[in-house]
Structure formats: structure tokens, C-alpha cells
Amino acid sequence: MRLLTFRHRHDTHAGLLVNEQIYALPWPDLAAAASAGREAIRQAAAAAQPIPLASVQIEAPIARPGKIIAVGLNYLDHVQEQNLTPPDRPTLFTKFSTAVNRHLGVIRWDPTLTQRVDYEAELAVIIGQQARRVPKAAAYDYIFGYTCLNDITARDLQRGDKQWVRGKSLDTFCPIGPIVVTPDELPDPHTLDIRCWVNEELRQASNTRHLIYDVPTLLEICAAAFTLEPGDIITTGTPGGVGDFRTPPTYLRPGDRLVVEIEGIGRLENLVGPYLTAAEMINN
């Protein structure tokens, strides 16, 4: 199944996408749909009337995930471009849920806070049921689906803080979507081409087979430490080609257009908007 969250006539719904038509589901987003399960989704969609995709606004699949668990240094080429050795265990951190942004949403920041903002194309995994101490062999039973994510990062904050949470979690810094693809349609998440463009220049090009720690391993390690719940997101790391390690380093600027594309899922597109004004900083 191909699923999304959308706004239509001032209401927000989860929906099933079939041939450019959306069948509205009785849940406000895909976190609630994940809790209900795939069979309930199929039954609800069968009773719905189609809505043209072109008539809706696509929202983030999950507006406020309970947890966004991110993984650093999980592609070999990204490790190598930093002259590092592969980590002997996954490097886990978090992005706050208030950073979530939608497909075609605008990315903005305070220029007095950061001047070195970067892109990171990633495959994201959405949890479908509560998971605690799950072995790798059972990991796929707990996955609701896969989507695109852009792990926007303030590199100066990331390095200055000596840890990553603030630099990864500024408002608008977690675009997700536009579509969630369920495992019945995408049974192997480790064969997918993943790319990122900035202003039509291809910056990242890899394949998920190059993940150092695969999806079942990440789920097992996370679920051994804390309970995963429906709608939680594990984002699996980015390949090489980020702006911070280009020669010279190349950071995002207002007006830049970003595209993250993952084979079998689709294209997540975002615009970098103007810097926040002084008035907006005060009001927010």
C-alpha cells in the first residue's frame, strides 16, 4: 500500500493512494492508522469515495511522532568522506518532533543562530506496533512502512555543542514524506537507490545496500533500549556527498530547492525560505 496524510477542505486525514486517487481513512494521520493495522486500513479504504490527489495538500505522514530516532555514520562512503573508521555500534541520536516538516514545506532558520545548514537524504522506517526487545528475525513484523526524510542539520551547532540534538532539531529541520510505502509493496529496504539534489545538482547518490547497520539490526538495538510505539520513526543515516564535506564546504541558502528521492517511494521536495526576520524571532 501507498499511504499519506493530507489536508482537504480544512480537514486532515490519513489516506490510501491508488492511481492518483486518495481514499480517506478515519484517522487524522498515519500514526493512528498504524495503530489500527493494515487490515483495518484496507476495510476503511474500501468504504471511502476517491478524492483526486491534485486537489489536496500533502502533509507530513505523522505530525508529531513520539520519537524520531536517528542514526549517524551509517553509510561507508559518508564515514570515509570524514576520514573516520566505521563505528563498532550504531551512533544514535534524536530529532525533536517539533522539527517535522511536510513535502513542499519551507525550511527556515535564524541566521544569528546558524550559518552552516546542511542536507542529508535518508530512508526512514515507521514503526507499526509496540516493540520491546525484538530480535532481528522478527523486526519486519513491527514495521508499518518506509518513507523519505531529509535530516537538515546546523553543522556549527552540531559541532559547537559537542552533541547533535540542537543542531538536528531546529523547527522545520525534519521534512518527511510524501508517501509511506508498506512492506508488502517494498519487502526489502536494502536494495533502493537514494539520491539528493540541490538546485538540480546531484549531490548524493547511493543505494541502501551500503548501510553499515541494516534495518532489522537498528530496530533490534533500539527496541533493546527503549519501547518503540506506533508512529515512531527510525531514520537510517545518510550517504556521502553532504555539503559539509565538499571542497569547499557548501551550505544551504535561501532560495535553494532540495529533492530527496528513494527508489520505490518517491520524491520529497522542499524549498529553503528566507531567513527568519527579527519580528518572527520575537514572536516565536
BELJODA-V483022 format. One line per field, one symbol per residue. phi: phi as a letter, one per 30 degrees, with the letter a starting at -180 (. if undefined). A space follows every 50 residues. Layout:
phi->???
This chain:
phi->.cbacbcbhiccbdaccbhibccdcdbdadddddddjdddddddddcccd bdedcbcdcdebdbedbcccbchcbddddddchcceddadccbbcdddde bceidccbadddcbbbcbcadbdcccdcaebbhcdedceddccdlbacbc ddbddddedddiacdddccdeidbdbkdcccdddcbdbdcbcdbbbcbhi cdcbaabddcedcddeddddddddcadcbejdbcccjcddjdddcdcdeb cdbejdccbcbbeickbccbcdddeddedddddc
